Amino acid sequence: MEIDLNHEVTEIDKNVLCIKECEKGCCLSPSNCSSTSPLVCSSYLELWHACAGPLISLPKKGNVVVYFPQGHLEQFASFSPFKQLEIPTYDLQPQIFCRVVNIQLLANKENDEVYTQVTLLPQAE
């Protein structure tokens, strides 16, 4: 069995996982998938977590988390060719409470570095 971390894994709920290739989609669910077993999903998650390291902890879909926009603004500024320009803050709060809508476990094709894309929905305080 071949496992490729160059796919994204989306947590739909505790019992259903969806694996989508970056170029073409293929949805896997233990209840409706005949071509790939839930063992592949389990192995993929295990491999991703092994590559990420033992100290990784991810929020679950539906959890409320705190987003700090300053981190993204600083990262953007560090890669920007216009480093000397002032980056606007858009009057953002220093922290924003958000609900986790989606979690994707991904891997970089060039260097096999694993990362997570978390989709957040801002919440009224």
PEKAZI-V982573 format. One record per residue. N is the residue number from 1. RES is the residue in one letter. BURIAL is + if it has 24 or more other C-alpha atoms within 12 Angstrom, else -. Layout:
N;RES;BURIAL
N;RES;BURIAL
This chain:
1;M;-
2;E;-
3;I;-
4;D;+
5;L;+
6;N;+
7;H;+
8;E;+
9;V;+
10;T;+
11;E;+
12;I;-
13;D;-
14;K;-
15;N;-
16;V;-
17;L;+
18;C;+
19;I;+
20;K;+
21;E;-
22;C;-
23;E;-
24;K;-
25;G;-
26;C;-
27;C;+
28;L;+
29;S;+
30;P;-
31;S;-
32;N;-
33;C;-
34;S;-
35;S;-
36;T;+
37;S;-
38;P;-
39;L;-
40;V;+
41;C;+
42;S;+
43;S;-
44;Y;+
45;L;+
46;E;-
47;L;+
48;W;+
49;H;+
50;A;-
51;C;-
52;A;-
53;G;-
54;P;-
55;L;-
56;I;-
57;S;-
58;L;-
59;P;-
60;K;-
61;K;-
62;G;-
63;N;-
64;V;-
65;V;+
66;V;-
67;Y;-
68;F;-
69;P;-
70;Q;-
71;G;-
72;H;-
73;L;-
74;E;-
75;Q;-
76;F;-
77;A;-
78;S;-
79;F;-
80;S;-
81;P;-
82;F;-
83;K;-
84;Q;-
85;L;-
86;E;-
87;I;-
88;P;-
89;T;-
90;Y;-
91;D;-
92;L;-
93;Q;-
94;P;-
95;Q;-
96;I;-
97;F;-
98;C;+
99;R;+
100;V;+
101;V;+
102;N;+
103;I;+
104;Q;+
105;L;+
106;L;+
107;A;+
108;N;-
109;K;-
110;E;-
111;N;-
112;D;-
113;E;-
114;V;+
115;Y;+
116;T;+
117;Q;-
118;V;+
119;T;+
120;L;+
121;L;-
122;P;-
123;Q;-
124;A;-
125;E;-
